[in-house]
């Protein structure tokens, strides 16, 4: 990976600093055990020896109590421990069954009785229920919950939403995920075995948040930290998701699984035609895992494999031209139940502003454009009557996936250990079979395109115990994520149909026709991201002090080739076969047959090789001031370099230096600033503060505050690889008289040179402020009964310098053409002899803000007597003045209505959900051998009634915000208008219906050449209620082996998850709910474990 622009001295300095100065626990995938040792009179016992033995691997770790009777372990692997404490003159005490979770600081206080050290008292108990030594908020999702709870698609991230303060992401978020603390889904950071697992691709092309998404059967546990967490974590403004994969043990353990879903077991969608069959759907997910010793107590391995096969079909109703229309005969055609009239564009008379009709509504054969005829011939013939929705078909999508993970752990010595892990995944959707039309029409969009992800990830970690008080670890990891969104064919269809003026490429032009299904497909995209992550840390403990120090280096590279409109894009709307005065008739297919396009887009290929570095240092001091009071004091420093391009294909339309006279900047030097074209930021200091106070043995009060800088949100400067002169877009626009081009002549040869016009420029804020968020919380946790705790907290976040997109070249409202009213009308582009006319400016700034205030509550009944329950309720308000990018999703348009009045954008955030309740339950029914009921039943009875368990997730939440827009753009600015609001619009439960979700009379059109006054997200859509259930029966034919049959019901109550109502004033579905998510789905599974 080339690091030019950073410079070897700076790079080496940062690497050495990271490896010799201290970072975060490899330790980020481990935990700690700490506590005190006292005698029966509650006096402290200095010098007591505490031994913690990891049950699965039989590896022991020692600590010694200080003069205050406190002890603190080295960073420990997660799992179950047996803890032994001994001191001269006292009986040895053993605490068995202590479970240590990821990133947990488990407080285990021990009491010794006076006696002979050879005597021993053994107590079996779980780990602590209260979080008594640190102030962060979050949730640990451990093994049984991961594999026993119902998961649609077996995606572990669904369980992250069980955490208080989390919500589903905004609509359309690529990769799904969740919002935490009112921040965007893209603000979260992901770690896998302590190594960066982020998706850094341009616009999240892979549709994943992580580089590798592991199988749920490979995950030991993961932790979602949502607020005020330790300084050892950096790179995200929102939550930190820390996943630890399973490791082998001294016992061979493994299993096989198969999950199957079939449309015959699914309920019908609420809006589906009851007379039509449910579209075919079949999903198979299968795999297994095996782990155990290579050499007992020394070397262990774990291997997991998962595959999936998905076959889905959907019903598509499309409008295609009839056989007569394909031949230019519109004498029988109807539009909106009215006869079609087509007029001859060559007969236009400027004096009367009229055209003459084609005789008998038929276009003569000698007037047909040969390229237009070829394009029309790609359509399939209708297979249903009529002129609208006259073609029905069921495209079948094939998705195949496979992944494996291999981990090896090795104990080099009692003080040294090593582990390595390699992960591989291959997901592929075949191209050309899932479009809205069959090949070679394809139907436009991304549906017909091939799509694949092939991520690979590896890590090697070394840990060293120097002494009972000094520990270190070093990790080196590498992630490689190649994605391919490819054309549905390898052939150059443009050349075959005779469309000229385009470079030879696989695929074809994207032709968009008003009133008809489109032809072709969007442009292919081929991104690859690579991340090298090096991290090292030291932990030093002395008395009541624990000092963690660490550093990390992440070197990121993103390469991409994007076709965009290099295959060409054409628009036809019937304007050239329409009568102008009066405005009647016209037909998009007629325009196509005449070769008369109203708009034509063509681009060069967009190719870039982008680099950046991320460097972090931190110091974390945890001070146990007394047995009841702990202080967490941390400071982190992050340096995130701007992106630069390896071959300096980089430009920035500079409106910051002299706003009255903007210029196009390109790379003119070798320094990082000169190559990045934005300023590096060196002042990202992030303090972290926490207090945990235990006023009684059953109550903890915690408070925390922190500043967090982000990585993924700060990617807007990458768009500088998509602007002139390195990437050119030519948009040819026609009026109502003459088309932009004749298809038989093809795209003009000078379209991307001297014929350039109406360019879009890329502009990025040059002072490049760093996005950051402030977190704070005040939480009270109380153990109200054995194994039951309740916590309630006030939680807040404030986002600053968040990414936003706007158009500083937006015109003011007014009549006439749009571009002449823009502030900047032309630009000089290197390589083009004359100035080029300007259209919009795609501006990326870090000026947006957000806020979140919440009451978050949580109840946990720790697993005992077969029952584990966690429930969380959040009452919150999230506000923001902008939306995120593709990974974040959005309700509102990307750009503000009026860039000159950004204050009007402050409103409910797209991530806002005022109320959310979520509960998860795992319950082993107390029936059968060894249980409360029928414990001595005959074998047959036990086989039928024993071994049953249930798992469930109940979700109740408010609807998401609705963005109200105005159709037709009355402001005449080329953007999206909002209407005027004359009353609130919210209807009571008794008043609203699916046909009238809100009071549509409260919104009226904005006056011509003005903006509307409706706020950005004024209303809420339908709420969401869902109960997912897993019912399973476990047979235990032999000791250590089990066979489990599972039935999983997603949306078990078949409650329709209604979509948002139509929100565009002036359309027929304004205020109408006409879509719903999945009805009940049933999945069957079989698991064998040994």
Beta strands, then each sheet from edge to edge (+ up, - down):
strand 1: 30-39
strand 2: 49-54
strand 3: 59-64
strand 4: 70-72
strand 5: 76-77
strand 6: 79-86
strand 7: 92-100
strand 8: 105-107
strand 9: 110-112
strand 10: 120-124
strand 11: 137-142
strand 12: 166-167
strand 13: 179-180
strand 14: 189-192
strand 15: 195-196
strand 16: 219-227
strand 17: 240-245
strand 18: 253-262
strand 19: 281-295
strand 20: 299-313
strand 21: 316-318
strand 22: 334-335
strand 23: 338-339
strand 24: 343-349
strand 25: 354-357
strand 26: 391-393
strand 27: 396-413
strand 28: 416-429
strand 29: 450-453
strand 30: 456-467
strand 31: 470-486
strand 32: 510-513
strand 33: 525-542
strand 34: 545-562
strand 35: 569-572
strand 36: 578-579
strand 37: 584-585
strand 38: 599-603
strand 39: 606-624
strand 40: 629-640
strand 41: 644-645
strand 42: 651-654
strand 43: 663-666
strand 44: 685-696
strand 45: 699-709
strand 46: 729-733
strand 47: 759-764
strand 48: 772-785
strand 49: 788-806
strand 50: 826-827
strand 51: 836-864
strand 52: 867-880
strand 53: 907-908
strand 54: 915-924
strand 55: 948-957
strand 56: 961-962
strand 57: 965-966
strand 58: 980-981
strand 59: 1003-1004
strand 60: 1019-1020
strand 61: 1024-1035
strand 62: 1042-1050
strand 63: 1064-1065
strand 64: 1081-1089
sheet 1: 4+ 1- 5+
sheet 2: 4+ 1- 8-
sheet 3: 4+ 1- 9-
sheet 4: 3+ 2- 6+ 7- 10-
sheet 5: 11+ 16- 17+ 14+ 15-
sheet 6: 12+ 13-
sheet 7: 41+ 39- 34+ 33- 31+ 29- 28+ 27- 20+ 19- 18+ 64- 62+ 61- 55+ 54- 52+ 51- 47-
sheet 8: 41+ 39- 34+ 33- 31+ 29- 28+ 27- 20+ 19- 18+ 64- 62+ 61- 55+ 54- 52+ 53-
sheet 9: 41+ 39- 34+ 33- 31+ 29- 28+ 27- 20+ 19- 18+ 64- 62+ 61- 55+ 54- 52+ 51- 50+
sheet 10: 21+ 26-
sheet 11: 22+ 23-
sheet 12: 24+ 25-
sheet 13: 41+ 39- 34+ 33- 31+ 30-
sheet 14: 32+ 35+ 38- 46+
sheet 15: 36+ 37-
sheet 16: 41+ 39- 40+ 44- 45+ 48- 49+
sheet 17: 42+ 43-
sheet 18: 56+ 60-
sheet 19: 57+ 63+
sheet 20: 58+ 59-
end
